């Protein structure tokens, strides 16, 4: 019995939710997958899967076995990749997650260049502004912006950005321009709910920080959507510079409170701590670092 093959077949069934999708994923017949899982259950002397005509689920023992198999097989895959990395072309799927607006505005060219340079790597880009669990969702690399919290991940700094208060000239002509952060409380504001503090906007004044609780006329979970609403004169927004730098430079938006800056936010490439880092992950992070070198957007 090929125990490693049987373990991979079992994991594929659990992840795919059935024998047929697992067989398609692995490029073998459904009968082969069923045979391998059966051999594994016989070898272990336990039932790993509940089988019905409609669905397949892991038993309690099967789920525990699955959780133990996953890091074990991942370690073997990483070891194989590390051994071949010096001689073989990087290949296979590379799962990358990044914030939606930042990726759309600043990562597409870098991703395209990497894809052309390494055609055997299949990029799977998951754009999301939610916190993605890299281990549970099998993510190889995450691009994150802001303060780092998860110490179990390895981080490499790519650049930095900052939050800027801004508004359309038409809005300011009608409502006046604030000259101090505390004056923001009297204005209508467009709030990007991806910002962790929501309506609490913080500015630096010398060595001190000033936090203002603004009034949200519109709240939206997208920096690009908040930018569009700000351009339409809906109010003042507090957005990352990577989303509005061109608008400010070309006069479509006016930067407010230039003497009261926000604390810069780091832009990082993050990946799970692994003993053997695969060539495709290492090369991708190096590529991002080169593309984003000294980025301040």
C-alpha positions in Angstrom: 0.0 0.0 0.0 1.2 3.5 -0.9 0.4 5.1 2.4 1.4 8.6 1.4 -0.8 8.3 -1.7 -3.7 7.0 0.4 -3.3 9.9 2.9 -3.3 12.4 0.0 -6.5 10.8 -1.4 -8.2 11.0 2.0 -7.3 14.6 2.4 -8.6 15.4 -1.1 -11.9 13.8 -0.3 -12.3 15.8 2.9 -11.3 19.1 1.2 -13.4 18.6 -1.8 -16.4 17.1 0.0 -16.7 14.0 -2.0 -15.0 11.2 -4.0 -15.9 12.6 -7.4 -14.5 16.1 -7.0 -11.5 14.7 -5.2 -10.9 12.3 -8.2 -11.1 15.3 -10.6 -8.7 17.3 -8.5 -6.1 14.5 -8.4 -6.7 13.4 -12.1 -7.5 9.8 -11.2 -10.7 7.7 -11.2 -13.3 7.8 -8.5 -12.7 4.1 -8.0 -9.0 4.6 -7.4 -9.7 7.3 -4.7 -12.3 5.1 -3.0 -9.8 2.2 -3.0 -7.0 4.2 -1.5 -9.3 5.6 1.3 -10.5 2.1 2.0 -6.9 0.8 2.3 -6.1 3.6 4.7 -9.1 2.8 6.9 -8.1 -0.9 6.9 -4.5 -0.1 7.8 -5.6 2.2 10.6 -8.4 0.0 11.8 -10.9 3.0 12.0 -13.6 4.6 9.9 -12.4 8.0 8.7 -15.4 9.0 6.6 -19.2 8.9 6.9 -20.5 8.0 3.5 -24.1 8.6 2.3 -25.7 8.8 -1.1 -25.6 12.6 -0.9 -22.5 13.6 0.9 -19.2 12.5 2.5 -18.1 13.9 5.8 -15.1 13.1 8.1 -15.8 11.2 11.3 -14.5 12.7 14.5 -11.5 10.5 14.3 -11.2 11.3 10.6 -11.2 15.0 11.2 -8.5 14.7 13.8 -6.4 12.6 11.4 -7.0 15.1 8.7 -5.7 18.0 10.9 -2.5 15.9 11.6 -2.0 14.9 8.0 -2.2 18.4 6.6 1.0 19.9 8.2 2.8 16.6 7.7 2.2 16.5 4.0 2.8 20.2 3.6 6.2 19.7 5.2 7.0 16.9 2.8 6.0 19.1 -0.2 8.1 22.0 1.1 11.1 19.7 1.6 10.7 18.4 -2.0 10.4 22.0 -3.3 13.5 23.1 -1.3 15.6 20.2 -2.7 14.5 21.0 -6.3 14.6 24.8 -6.0 18.2 25.2 -7.1 17.8 23.1 -10.3 14.1 23.1 -11.2 11.8 25.8 -12.6 9.3 26.8 -9.9 5.9 25.3 -10.7 2.5 24.6 -9.2 -0.2 26.8 -7.7 0.7 29.9 -5.7 -2.1 31.2 -3.6 -1.8 34.9 -2.8 -4.2 37.2 -0.9 -4.2 41.0 -0.8 -6.5 43.9 0.0 -8.8 44.6 -2.9 -8.1 48.3 -3.7 -4.4 48.1 -3.1 -4.1 45.0 -5.3 -6.1 46.4 -8.1 -4.2 49.7 -8.1 -0.6 48.5 -7.5 -0.1 44.8 -7.8 -1.4 43.8 -11.2 1.7 44.7 -13.1 4.0 42.9 -10.6 1.8 39.8 -10.8 1.8 39.9 -14.6 5.5 40.2 -14.7 6.0 37.3 -12.3 3.6 35.1 -14.3 5.5 35.8 -17.5 8.8 35.2 -15.9 7.7 31.9 -14.3 5.1 30.4 -16.7 4.9 27.0 -14.8 3.5 28.8 -11.7 -0.3 29.1 -11.6 -1.2 32.3 -9.7 -4.5 32.1 -7.7 -5.2 35.6 -6.4 -7.7 36.0 -3.6 -8.6 39.6 -3.2 -10.3 40.3 0.1 -10.4 43.1 2.7 -11.2 40.6 5.5 -8.6 39.0 7.7 -7.7 35.7 5.9 -6.3 32.8 7.9 -3.3 31.7 5.9 -3.1 28.2 7.3 -6.8 27.3 7.2 -7.2 28.7 3.6 -3.9 27.3 2.3 -2.5 30.8 1.4 1.1 31.0 0.5 1.6 34.7 0.7 -0.5 37.6 2.1 0.0 41.3 1.4 -1.2 43.2 4.4 -1.3 46.9 5.4 -1.1 48.2 8.9 0.1 47.1 12.3 1.2 43.4 12.5 -0.5 41.3 15.0 0.0 37.6 14.2 3.5 36.7 15.5 3.2 33.2 14.0 3.7 34.6 10.5 6.9 35.8 8.9 6.8 39.3 7.6 8.9 41.2 5.0 8.3 44.9 4.6 7.6 46.1 1.1 6.8 49.8 1.6 4.5 52.1 3.5 1.5 54.2 3.0 -0.4 56.8 5.1 -4.0 58.0 5.6 -4.9 61.4 4.2 -7.9 63.6 4.9 -9.2 64.9 1.7 -12.3 66.3 0.0 -13.5 67.6 -3.4 -13.0 71.3 -4.1 -16.8 71.7 -4.6 -17.6 70.3 -1.2 -15.0 72.6 0.4 -16.4 75.6 -1.4 -19.8 74.9 0.0 -18.8 73.8 3.6 -15.5 75.4 4.2 -12.1 73.8 4.8 -11.2 72.6 8.3 -7.8 73.8 9.6 -7.7 71.6 12.7 -8.7 67.9 13.2 -11.3 68.7 15.8 -13.2 70.7 13.2 -13.9 67.5 11.3 -16.7 66.7 13.7 -18.8 69.5 12.1 -18.5 68.0 8.6 -20.1 65.2 6.6 -17.7 62.3 6.2 -17.3 59.3 3.9 -15.9 56.4 6.0 -14.0 53.4 4.7 -15.1 50.7 7.1 -11.9 48.7 6.2 -10.1 51.1 8.5 -9.9 49.3 11.8 -11.0 52.3 13.9 -14.0 53.3 11.7 -15.2 56.8 12.5 -12.3 57.4 14.9 -9.7 59.3 12.9 -6.3 59.9 14.5 -3.8 62.7 13.6 -0.4 63.7 15.0 0.1 67.1 16.4 3.8 67.4 17.4 4.5 64.6 19.8 0.8 64.1 20.6 -2.1 62.4 18.9 -5.6 63.8 18.4 -8.5 61.4 17.8 -11.7 62.7 16.3 -15.0 60.8 16.2 -16.4 62.0 12.8 -20.0 61.8 11.5 -20.4 59.2 8.8 -22.7 60.4 6.0 -21.8 57.3 4.0 -19.9 54.2 5.2 -18.6 51.7 2.6 -16.1 48.8 2.8 -13.9 49.9 -0.1 -11.3 52.6 -0.4 -12.0 53.0 -4.2 -15.7 53.4 -3.6 -15.1 55.9 -0.8 -12.8 57.8 -3.2 -15.5 57.9 -5.8 -18.1 59.3 -3.3 -15.5 61.8 -2.1 -14.9 63.0 -5.7 -18.7 63.4 -6.0 -18.7 65.8 -3.1 -20.3 63.6 -0.5 -18.0 64.7 2.2 -14.5 64.5 3.7 -12.7 61.1 3.6 -9.7 59.6 5.4 -8.1 57.3 2.8 -4.8 55.6 2.1 -2.6 57.6 -0.1 -2.2 54.8 -2.5 -5.9 55.3 -3.5 -5.9 59.1 -3.9 -2.4 60.3 -4.6 -3.1 60.9 -8.3 -6.4 62.8 -7.5 -4.6 65.1 -5.1 -1.7 65.7 -7.6 -4.2 66.5 -10.4 -6.5 68.7 -8.3 -9.5 66.5 -8.3 -9.2 66.2 -4.5 -7.6 68.6 -2.0 -5.5 67.3 0.8 -6.6 68.6 4.2 -4.7 69.2 7.4 -1.2 68.8 6.0 0.3 69.8 9.3 -1.5 66.9 11.1 -0.3 63.7 9.5 -1.4 60.2 10.3 1.0 57.5 11.5 2.5 55.7 8.5 1.2 52.2 7.8 3.6 49.4 6.7 2.9 47.3 3.6 4.1 43.7 4.2 4.4 40.4 2.5 3.5 37.7 5.0 3.7 33.9 4.9 3.4 31.0 7.4 6.6 30.1 9.3 8.0 27.1 7.5 11.2 25.2 7.8 11.6 24.7 4.1 10.3 27.7 2.0 9.4 26.7 -1.5 11.1 28.3 -4.5 7.9 29.8 -5.9 7.1 31.5 -2.6 10.7 32.8 -2.1 10.9 34.1 -5.7 7.5 35.7 -5.5 8.3 37.6 -2.3 11.7 38.7 -3.7 9.9 39.9 -6.8 7.3 41.9 -4.8 10.1 43.4 -2.7 12.0 44.5 -5.8 8.8 46.0 -7.4 7.8 47.8 -4.3 11.3 48.9 -3.2 11.1 52.1 -1.2 7.4 52.4 -2.0 5.6 55.2 -0.2 2.2 55.6 -1.8 
